[in-house]
Amino acid sequence: MTGSKAGGPRLCLIGAIDDATNKVMGALFVQAESSWGYFHLFPEIFKEYGVSQSIYTDCHSVFWTDREPTIDEQLINRKPTTEVGRGLEELGVTLILAHSPQAKGRIERLWNTFADEKKMAARCRAAAVV
């Protein structure tokens, strides 16, 4: 989810929810969706709740790459990965990529709820000023 406050920076909200309970496990505003953001978000979640068995995510380039494997990767029959993917792999976390809008619908609905609440709060502040 992205947004901006009048005169403020445009920020991106990254986060995670527990798919079984719909509980928000963690969220963080960052300037752009990047490895840096997830390297700050995941440790906080893992400290609070333990390391996840798997993470279901969109197909953002932070999580996967379509580059061709290097010779070294080919020799050990390993697929190319990203920094985030490699870090999760080292922790024993399975990365599952959602390839359809329906597959990632729950988190998208949550971000829409947050956006709606933000708009409502702004309307209430504006109404209070009048």
Contacts in CASP RR format, 6 or more apart in sequence:
PFRMAT RR
TARGET T0000
AUTHOR 0000-0000-0000
METHOD contacts of the structure
MODEL  1
MTGSKAGGPRLCLIGAIDDATNKVMGALFVQAESSWGYFHLFPEIFKEYG
VSQSIYTDCHSVFWTDREPTIDEQLINRKPTTEVGRGLEELGVTLILAHS
PQAKGRIERLWNTFADEKKMAARCRAAAVV
1 12 0 8 1.000
1 13 0 8 1.000
1 111 0 8 1.000
1 112 0 8 1.000
1 114 0 8 1.000
1 115 0 8 1.000
2 10 0 8 1.000
2 11 0 8 1.000
2 12 0 8 1.000
2 13 0 8 1.000
3 10 0 8 1.000
3 11 0 8 1.000
3 12 0 8 1.000
3 115 0 8 1.000
4 10 0 8 1.000
4 11 0 8 1.000
9 31 0 8 1.000
10 31 0 8 1.000
11 29 0 8 1.000
11 30 0 8 1.000
11 31 0 8 1.000
12 29 0 8 1.000
12 30 0 8 1.000
12 31 0 8 1.000
12 32 0 8 1.000
12 33 0 8 1.000
13 27 0 8 1.000
13 28 0 8 1.000
13 29 0 8 1.000
13 30 0 8 1.000
13 111 0 8 1.000
13 114 0 8 1.000
14 27 0 8 1.000
14 28 0 8 1.000
14 30 0 8 1.000
14 33 0 8 1.000
14 37 0 8 1.000
14 38 0 8 1.000
14 41 0 8 1.000
15 24 0 8 1.000
15 25 0 8 1.000
15 26 0 8 1.000
15 27 0 8 1.000
15 28 0 8 1.000
15 41 0 8 1.000
15 107 0 8 1.000
16 24 0 8 1.000
16 25 0 8 1.000
16 26 0 8 1.000
16 27 0 8 1.000
16 41 0 8 1.000
16 42 0 8 1.000
16 45 0 8 1.000
16 55 0 8 1.000
16 107 0 8 1.000
17 23 0 8 1.000
17 24 0 8 1.000
17 25 0 8 1.000
17 106 0 8 1.000
17 107 0 8 1.000
17 110 0 8 1.000
18 25 0 8 1.000
19 56 0 8 1.000
19 106 0 8 1.000
22 106 0 8 1.000
22 110 0 8 1.000
24 110 0 8 1.000
25 45 0 8 1.000
25 48 0 8 1.000
25 49 0 8 1.000
26 41 0 8 1.000
26 44 0 8 1.000
26 45 0 8 1.000
27 41 0 8 1.000
28 37 0 8 1.000
28 40 0 8 1.000
28 41 0 8 1.000
28 44 0 8 1.000
30 36 0 8 1.000
30 37 0 8 1.000
30 40 0 8 1.000
33 60 0 8 1.000
33 62 0 8 1.000
34 62 0 8 1.000
35 62 0 8 1.000
35 82 0 8 1.000
35 83 0 8 1.000
35 84 0 8 1.000
38 62 0 8 1.000
38 84 0 8 1.000
39 83 0 8 1.000
39 84 0 8 1.000
42 88 0 8 1.000
45 52 0 8 1.000
46 52 0 8 1.000
46 91 0 8 1.000
51 91 0 8 1.000
51 92 0 8 1.000
51 93 0 8 1.000
52 93 0 8 1.000
53 93 0 8 1.000
53 94 0 8 1.000
54 93 0 8 1.000
54 94 0 8 1.000
54 95 0 8 1.000
54 96 0 8 1.000
55 88 0 8 1.000
55 93 0 8 1.000
55 94 0 8 1.000
55 95 0 8 1.000
55 96 0 8 1.000
56 96 0 8 1.000
56 98 0 8 1.000
56 103 0 8 1.000
56 104 0 8 1.000
57 63 0 8 1.000
57 95 0 8 1.000
57 96 0 8 1.000
57 97 0 8 1.000
57 98 0 8 1.000
57 104 0 8 1.000
58 97 0 8 1.000
58 98 0 8 1.000
58 104 0 8 1.000
59 97 0 8 1.000
59 98 0 8 1.000
59 99 0 8 1.000
61 82 0 8 1.000
62 82 0 8 1.000
62 84 0 8 1.000
63 82 0 8 1.000
63 84 0 8 1.000
63 85 0 8 1.000
63 95 0 8 1.000
63 97 0 8 1.000
64 81 0 8 1.000
64 82 0 8 1.000
64 85 0 8 1.000
64 95 0 8 1.000
64 97 0 8 1.000
65 80 0 8 1.000
65 81 0 8 1.000
65 82 0 8 1.000
67 80 0 8 1.000
68 80 0 8 1.000
69 78 0 8 1.000
69 79 0 8 1.000
69 80 0 8 1.000
70 80 0 8 1.000
73 79 0 8 1.000
73 80 0 8 1.000
81 89 0 8 1.000
85 95 0 8 1.000
88 94 0 8 1.000
88 95 0 8 1.000
89 95 0 8 1.000
98 104 0 8 1.000
101 108 0 8 1.000
END
